[in-house]
């Protein structure tokens, strides 16, 4: 059984969590000053998807990252940021 919590604005708790994860992904990705193309290639390789598809659909204006892939993408972003801080 699946239950949902309605927050009074017509959104469910699940929708809120999804939006929050996308917001975090956007914030972290936009913090990259350089190396976005390399990160896109890494994500594309991880999920066996064409880099142009990842760039246009996942990290372009749509931000249509499939729900089941969002946690891994967020993890990859955090790891990339950590590795950049260590090497800086």
TAVEN-V268348 format. One record per residue. RES is the residue in one small letter. PHI is phi in whole degrees, 0 to 359 (* if undefined). Layout:
res:phi
RES:PHI
RES:PHI
This chain:
res:phi
x:*
x:251
x:241
x:234
x:252
x:266
x:266
x:93
x:250
x:84
x:253
x:267
x:301
x:299
x:300
x:298
x:296
x:297
x:299
x:297
x:294
x:298
x:300
x:294
x:299
x:300
x:300
x:293
x:296
x:292
x:285
x:291
x:274
x:220
x:81
x:296
x:297
x:295
x:294
x:299
x:297
x:297
x:296
x:300
x:294
x:303
x:255
x:54
x:230
x:298
x:304
x:294
x:293
x:298
x:298
x:285
x:264
x:268
x:242
x:265
x:286
x:274
x:51
x:264
x:280
x:304
x:308
x:288
x:260
x:301
x:300
x:292
x:298
x:298
x:299
x:296
x:298
x:297
x:295
x:296
x:296
x:298
x:294
x:290
x:290
x:292
x:277
x:281
